[in-house]
Amino acid sequence: MSSDHVNVDFSDDVLHALERAGWSEDRRVAVGLWIDQLERDGNRSFALARDFLERFGGLVLTAPPRPQRAFNPGQALLDPVRAAIGEHDRISDWQGEHRLTLFPVGYAFDGLYMLLIAPDETFYAGSDSQFVLVGRGTPECLRMLLFAPHKLEVIADDWET
């Protein structure tokens, strides 16, 4: 998945939920201020992160009621500055520990995790105690944020003994 544009080939249920949140396929928002603030904070953006934020930045995704899900994903706020300003040290630690390049794109799971994208369009989320894989590609990530069809893949857990 090495492109400068995120995959927007969504299933009908994800598409419907995105449209309810205000998204459309031609939606684009200005991201220059977000990028500037986060880069001044020490983060380095890349084309795929900018494209994701242009298409989805500012959206609030609320998981609809659904009995068949692995957990309640709650709400995601796709605002990278609110999620990550002043958090570069934590992002840098995750990058070093997991040998990844990451850029913040928002909050996930009711604000308990910071949502991050890698240049290969893999999404991760980090909290004070965990680092998890959210999805490989934008469609899978948004499906997880909205519907939680399976448990998150835990990459690191500080609570494990």
N, C-alpha and C positions, 0 to 999 in steps of 0.2 A: 504494500500500500504506500509506495513512495510517490506522492503527488503533492502539489501545492494546494489542492482542493480536497475538502472532506467529502466522504461518501454520503449522499443524501437519498439513497435508495431505501426508503422506509416501508415497513409493513403498514397495512391499513390502520391498525390500532394505534401504532406510534404516530403516524401521520395525523390521525384524528386528535390525539392528545396534544400534539404540537400546535395544531391549528387552534385548538381551544386556548392555548397559552399565548396566541398572537403571532405564531410563526407562519410564514408562507415561503414558497420556494425562491421567490425573488427578493426576500427580505435581506437588507444589508444595513448595518449600523456603523457609524464612525467609531473606530477603535483606537485612534491615535493617542488620545489622552490616557486611556488605560495602559497602552503599550509604553508610552513615555514614562509614566509613573512607576510601572513595574521594572522597566529597564534601569531607571535611576536608582531603584532599590537593589539592583544587582542581578536581576533576572535577564535572560536572553531569549527574545522571542524568535520564532521561525515562521515560515510562510503558512504552514498548516495550522498553527495556533491562531495566527491572525485571521485566516479564512474561517475557522470555527467560530471565533468571536464575532466576526462580521455577520455571520449567518444566525447565530444563536445568542450572542451577548445581550444581557439585560433581561432575558426571559426568566420567568419563575415557573418551574415545572412542579406540579403537585400530583402526587400519585393518586389515581382514582381508586375508589374502593374496589377490591378484587379479592375474592376468597382464595383463589388458587395462586398464592405467591409464597416465596420462601421467607420473606420478612417484609415489614412495612418500610418502604424506602422514604416515606415522608416527602419533604420538599427539597428541591434543588434550586439555587439561585446562581445564575450564570453571570456573575459579576466578579471578575478576577481581582479588582482592586479591593473590594470589600473582603474578599476571601484571603488575600495574600499580601497586602501591603505590610511591610515590616516583618514578613515571614521568610525572607530570602535564606536565612541561616538554616531553617528547617528544610526548605526546598533543596538547598545545596547538600544537606546531609542525606536526604533521600536519593539525590542524584548520585552521590559518591558511593553510598552503601549498595545501591542496586545497579550501578553502572548504566544510568539512564540520562537522557536529556529531557527535561520536563519544563513545561510552562503552565502556570495556573490559569484556570478558566472559570472557577467559581467554587461555590460550596455545594456539598452533596449530603444527603441523608440527614436532613433537618439541621444543617450547619455543623454537624459533628466532624465532618471530613472536608478537607480541601480537595477539589477535583483538579486533576492535572492531565495534560495531553503530552504525548511523546511524538517525535517526528514521523514515526511509522503509523500514526493514528491509533495507538493504543492508549487507553485511558486508565489512570490510576487514581486512587484516593488515599490520602494520608490523614491520620489523626495523631493525637498525643501518644497512642499506644499501638496503632496498627498501620500497615501499608498494604493496600489491597488492589487487585486487578478488577476494574469495573467493566471494561469491554474492549474487544479488539475491533476497532472501527466505530464511527459515530452511530450507526444504527444499533449496534449491540449495546453501546454505552447508554444511549437514550432509552432503550428498552429496559435496561437494568434500573435506571433512575426512575422510570415510570411504573414498571410492573414487577420488578424483582422476581423473574421466573426461576431463579436458582440462587443458591448462596454465593456470596462473594468469594473469590479465590484469595485467601490470605497469603501474602508474600512474606510479611514479617509481623510478629505479634509479640510485643514486649511483656504481655501478661502470661505467655506460655512458660512453663517451667521445664 
